[in-house]
Amino acid sequence: MNDKGGLSLWLETPTPLESVGIMVAAMSMPRSQRLLIALGGNAIAKPASHDPENQEAVVNAAMEQVADLVAQGYEVALTHGNGPQVGDLLLRNELARDAVAPLPLDWCVAETQAVLGYLMANSLEQALRRRSLHRIVVPVITRVLVDPGDPGLDTPSKPVGQFVSRAEAAEGTQAGETWGEQGLKGWRRLVPSPEPCEILDRHVIDHLMDVGAVVVAAGGGGIPMTARNGGRRGVEAVLDKDLTGALLAEAIDADCFVIVTDVPAVALRYGTDQQEWLGRVTPARLRTLADEGHFADGSMGPKVEATLRFIAAGGERAVITSLDRVADGLTGRAGTVIEAEALTPV
């Protein structure tokens, strides 16, 4: 943890003016431990959560867990997946094609960022007030630069939407879509997913955290943009939220990068009789296991890669675990904990 000073913004009786940045207390002090928490799609979208009421209920449950961490004194930034939600928007595109023009994929990412950011901000503010903490929660529509020559733009690989049967996937393939089998759960639609290169709104996010806000940023991996003719333009793709999360964690100087998924830890030989959960592990060993092909591209692979990138960029610690075990993961008592080599006990 470094000693970057910041302005602490605690609002005892928030007013509309205060909610946009009027400070009622400001002092320079060493900051608390800073976390970036990346919420996987299953943390904010259970199978039955795709109507508005259920979606809101799932977000509320997740924000209760986050509020507990803020109450413990952590500085928190949040990012999240959007695979189920952006898949729903693509389905709406198809169903309404004859009535309205379909939205491009980058617009779908922007819409899911806005809706989920709105739900998370409202829910987390209320959860914090129940703990007598009046903090500003700010959703930031976040753009992320990608390389226009990235081969991922031409090779769909990112699963989005719901799991369907082989027969339903075959119908989508006949309609010109790309579908891929995702293990025992079924098939999902695949869309282009280039590598994230730079978070264009990183300075705004970092500044908001420095003045005491809880920030929701880079949802769904961020809106993919390319530089073109002196400006920037959105491209039709969905970025991996964990790989973008590694960039965001580095940009805000996070002490710990937490990836929340639907299993308690990373496992070797997952789902077999020889399954083995990984606890504390060095980056070198985790890289070796990844290179040996232990982690699937469509599930745990990007999460492992993201934590390794964060550590390689100078991060101290990363944790992969389920939402209910994050607090224990931060103290090394749960999940898969990856620490910089110099900090790992012999």
C-alpha positions in Angstrom: 0.0 0.0 0.0 1.4 3.4 -0.9 0.9 6.7 0.8 -1.0 8.6 -1.9 -3.0 11.3 -0.1 -6.6 11.9 -0.9 -9.7 13.9 0.0 -12.1 12.0 2.1 -15.7 12.6 1.2 -18.2 11.5 3.8 -21.7 12.8 3.5 -23.7 12.7 6.7 -26.8 14.4 5.3 -26.4 14.3 1.5 -28.0 17.0 -0.6 -28.2 17.1 -4.4 -25.3 19.6 -4.5 -23.2 17.4 -2.2 -23.9 14.4 -4.4 -22.1 16.0 -7.3 -19.0 16.9 -5.4 -19.4 19.4 -2.6 -17.1 18.2 0.2 -18.1 18.5 3.8 -14.8 17.1 5.1 -11.4 17.3 3.5 -8.1 16.3 4.9 -4.8 14.8 3.6 -4.1 11.3 5.1 -2.5 8.0 4.0 -5.2 6.1 2.2 -6.7 2.8 3.2 -6.1 -0.4 1.3 -7.5 0.0 -2.2 -9.4 -2.8 -3.9 -10.7 -3.3 -7.4 -13.5 -5.9 -7.3 -14.4 -7.5 -10.6 -17.9 -9.0 -10.3 -18.5 -11.9 -12.7 -21.7 -12.2 -14.7 -23.1 -14.8 -12.3 -22.6 -12.4 -9.3 -25.1 -10.0 -10.8 -27.2 -12.1 -13.1 -28.6 -15.5 -12.0 -30.5 -17.5 -14.6 -33.9 -16.1 -13.4 -32.7 -12.5 -13.0 -33.3 -11.2 -16.5 -36.5 -9.4 -15.8 -36.0 -6.1 -14.1 -37.3 -7.1 -10.7 -35.1 -10.1 -10.4 -32.0 -8.4 -11.9 -32.4 -5.7 -9.2 -32.7 -8.3 -6.4 -29.5 -10.0 -7.5 -27.6 -6.7 -7.6 -28.9 -5.8 -4.2 -27.6 -9.0 -2.7 -24.2 -8.4 -4.2 -24.0 -4.8 -3.0 -24.7 -5.9 0.6 -21.4 -7.9 0.4 -19.6 -4.9 -1.1 -21.0 -2.5 1.6 -19.5 -4.8 4.3 -16.1 -4.3 2.8 -16.5 -0.5 2.6 -17.6 -0.5 6.3 -14.4 -2.4 7.1 -12.4 0.6 5.8 -11.4 -0.6 2.3 -11.4 1.9 -0.6 -13.4 0.1 -3.3 -13.8 0.3 -7.0 -16.1 -2.0 -8.9 -16.2 -3.4 -12.3 -18.5 -6.1 -13.7 -19.3 -8.5 -16.5 -22.2 -8.0 -18.9 -22.2 -11.2 -20.9 -25.8 -12.2 -20.0 -27.2 -8.7 -20.3 -25.5 -7.9 -23.7 -26.7 -11.2 -25.0 -30.2 -10.2 -24.0 -29.8 -7.0 -26.0 -28.6 -8.9 -29.0 -31.7 -11.1 -28.8 -33.9 -8.0 -28.6 -32.1 -6.8 -31.7 -33.1 -9.9 -33.5 -36.7 -10.0 -32.3 -37.4 -6.3 -33.1 -35.4 -6.1 -36.3 -38.5 -5.5 -38.4 -39.6 -2.6 -36.2 -36.5 -0.7 -35.2 -32.9 -0.7 -36.4 -30.6 -3.1 -34.4 -28.1 -1.5 -32.1 -24.4 -2.0 -32.9 -22.5 -4.1 -30.3 -20.5 -1.1 -28.8 -23.9 0.6 -28.1 -25.1 -2.5 -26.4 -22.0 -2.5 -24.2 -22.6 1.2 -23.3 -26.3 0.5 -22.5 -25.4 -2.4 -20.1 -22.7 -0.2 -18.5 -25.3 2.5 -17.8 -28.1 0.2 -16.6 -25.9 -2.0 -14.3 -24.0 1.1 -13.1 -27.3 2.8 -12.2 -28.5 -0.3 -10.3 -25.3 -0.9 -8.5 -24.9 2.8 -7.5 -28.4 3.0 -6.1 -28.2 -0.3 -4.3 -24.7 0.3 -2.8 -25.6 3.8 -1.6 -28.6 2.4 0.3 -26.6 -0.5 1.7 -24.0 1.9 3.0 -26.6 4.2 4.6 -28.0 1.2 6.5 -24.5 1.0 8.0 -24.5 4.8 8.7 -22.0 5.5 5.9 -23.1 8.2 3.5 -20.8 7.8 0.5 -21.1 8.8 -3.1 -21.2 5.9 -5.5 -20.4 7.0 -9.1 -20.9 4.9 -12.2 -18.5 6.0 -15.0 -19.3 5.2 -18.6 -15.8 3.9 -19.5 -14.1 3.7 -22.9 -11.2 1.3 -23.6 -8.7 1.6 -26.5 -8.1 -1.5 -28.6 -5.8 -2.1 -31.6 -7.7 -1.9 -34.9 -5.4 -4.6 -36.2 -6.2 -7.0 -33.3 -7.1 -10.4 -34.8 -9.8 -10.8 -32.1 -11.9 -8.3 -34.0 -12.2 -10.9 -36.8 -12.5 -14.1 -34.8 -15.5 -14.2 -32.4 -14.5 -15.8 -29.1 -16.3 -14.1 -26.3 -19.4 -16.0 -24.9 -22.4 -13.8 -24.3 -26.1 -14.4 -23.6 -27.8 -17.5 -22.2 -26.8 -21.1 -22.6 -28.9 -22.9 -25.3 -29.2 -26.3 -26.7 -27.2 -27.6 -29.7 -30.3 -27.3 -31.9 -30.9 -23.7 -30.9 -27.2 -22.9 -31.5 -27.5 -24.5 -35.0 -30.4 -22.2 -35.8 -28.2 -19.2 -34.8 -25.3 -20.5 -36.9 -27.6 -20.8 -40.0 -28.6 -17.1 -39.4 -24.9 -16.1 -39.7 -24.0 -16.0 -36.0 -21.1 -17.7 -34.3 -21.8 -20.2 -31.5 -19.5 -22.3 -29.3 -20.0 -25.2 -26.9 -19.4 -24.2 -23.3 -19.1 -27.6 -21.6 -22.0 -29.3 -19.9 -24.1 -26.2 -19.7 -24.7 -25.9 -23.4 -23.9 -23.5 -26.2 -23.5 -19.7 -26.1 -23.2 -17.0 -28.8 -19.6 -15.8 -29.5 -18.7 -12.2 -30.4 -15.4 -10.5 -31.3 -13.2 -9.7 -28.3 -9.9 -7.9 -28.9 -7.3 -7.2 -26.2 -7.9 -4.1 -24.1 -4.9 -1.7 -24.4 -5.7 1.4 -22.5 -8.5 2.8 -20.2 -9.3 6.1 -21.7 -11.2 7.4 -18.7 -8.7 6.2 -16.1 -7.8 9.7 -14.8 -11.4 10.5 -14.0 -11.8 7.2 -12.2 -8.7 7.7 -10.1 -9.6 11.2 -9.2 -13.1 10.2 -8.0 -11.5 7.6 -5.8 -9.1 10.1 -4.4 -11.9 12.3 -3.2 -13.6 9.4 -1.5 -16.1 8.1 -4.0 -16.9 4.4 -4.6 -16.6 4.0 -8.4 -18.3 1.6 -10.8 -16.2 1.6 -13.9 -15.3 -0.3 -17.1 -18.4 -2.5 -16.9 -18.5 -5.3 -19.4 -14.8 -4.7 -20.1 -15.4 -1.2 -21.3 -16.7 0.2 -24.6 -14.1 -0.8 -27.2 -12.7 2.1 -29.2 -10.1 2.5 -31.9 -8.1 5.6 -32.7 -8.9 6.8 -36.3 -8.3 10.0 -38.3 -7.3 12.0 -35.2 -10.4 10.8 -33.2 -11.8 7.7 -31.7 -14.6 5.4 -32.9 -16.4 2.5 -31.2 -16.0 -1.0 -32.6 -18.4 -3.9 -32.5 -16.9 -6.2 -29.8 -17.2 -7.1 -26.1 -14.0 -7.0 -24.1 -13.1 -9.4 -21.4 -13.9 -7.7 -18.1 -11.1 -9.4 -16.2 -8.4 -8.4 -18.7 -9.7 -4.9 -18.6 -9.9 -5.2 -14.8 -6.2 -5.8 -14.7 -5.6 -2.6 -16.5 -8.0 -0.7 -14.3 -6.5 -2.1 -11.1 -3.1 -0.9 -12.3 -4.4 2.5 -13.3 -6.0 3.2 -9.9 -2.9 1.8 -8.0 -5.0 -0.9 -6.4 -3.4 -2.9 -3.6 -5.5 -6.0 -4.4 -7.3 -7.1 -7.5 -10.3 -9.3 -6.5 -12.1 -11.4 -9.2 -15.4 -12.7 -8.0 -16.7 -15.8 -9.7 -19.3 -18.5 -9.0 -16.8 -21.0 -7.5 -14.8 -20.7 -4.2 -11.4 -20.8 -5.9 -9.4 -21.8 -9.0 -9.3 -25.6 -9.4 -7.2 -28.1 -11.3 -9.1 -30.8 -13.1 -12.3 -29.0 -12.3 -15.4 -31.2 -12.2 -13.5 -34.5 -12.1 -12.7 -37.0 -9.3 -9.2 -35.5 -9.2 -10.4 -31.9 -8.7 -7.9 -29.8 -6.6 -8.6 -26.3 -5.3 -5.7 -23.9 -5.4 -5.1 -21.8 -2.3 -2.1 -19.5 -2.0 0.0 -19.8 -5.2 3.0 -18.0 -6.7 2.7 -16.3 -10.0 5.4 -18.6 -11.4 3.5 -21.7 -10.6 0.2 -20.3 -11.8 1.8 -19.3 -15.1 3.1 -22.9 -15.5 -0.3 -24.4 -14.8 -1.9 -22.0 -17.3 0.7 -22.8 -19.9 -0.1 -26.5 -19.4 -3.7 -25.9 -20.3 -5.4 -26.3 -17.0 -7.8 -23.3 -17.4 -10.4 -23.0 -20.1 -10.4 -20.0 -22.3 -14.1 -19.4 -21.9 -14.2 -19.6 -18.1 -11.2 -19.5 -15.7 -8.5 -18.9 -18.3 -9.0 -15.1 -18.6 -9.3 -14.7 -14.8 -6.0 -16.4 -14.2 -4.4 -14.4 -17.0 -5.7 -11.1 -15.6 -4.3 -11.8 -12.1 -0.9 -12.7 -13.6 -0.9 -9.4 -15.6 -1.8 -7.4 -12.6 1.1 -8.9 -10.5 3.5 -8.6 -13.4 2.6 -4.9 -13.6 3.6 -4.3 -10.0 0.5 -5.3 -8.1 0.9 -6.8 -4.7 -1.9 -9.3 -4.5 -4.8 -10.8 -6.4 -7.6 -13.0 -5.2 -10.1 -15.3 -7.2 -13.0 -16.4 -5.1 -16.8 -16.3 -4.7 -18.7 -13.3 -3.5 -19.5 -14.7 0.0 -15.8 -15.4 0.6 -14.2 -12.1 -0.5 -13.6 -10.9 3.0 -11.8 -14.1 3.9 -9.9 -14.0 0.6 -8.5 -10.6 1.5 -6.9 -12.1 4.6 -5.7 -15.3 2.9 -8.2 -17.6 4.5 -10.2 -18.4 1.3 -10.0 -18.5 -2.4 -7.0 -18.6 -4.7 -4.5 -15.9 -3.5 -1.7 -14.8 -5.9 1.0 -12.7 -4.4 4.1 -11.0 -5.8 7.1 -13.4 -5.4 8.9 -11.1 -2.9 5.8 -11.1 -0.7 5.2 -14.8 -0.7 6.3 -16.6 2.5 8.9 -19.3 2.1 
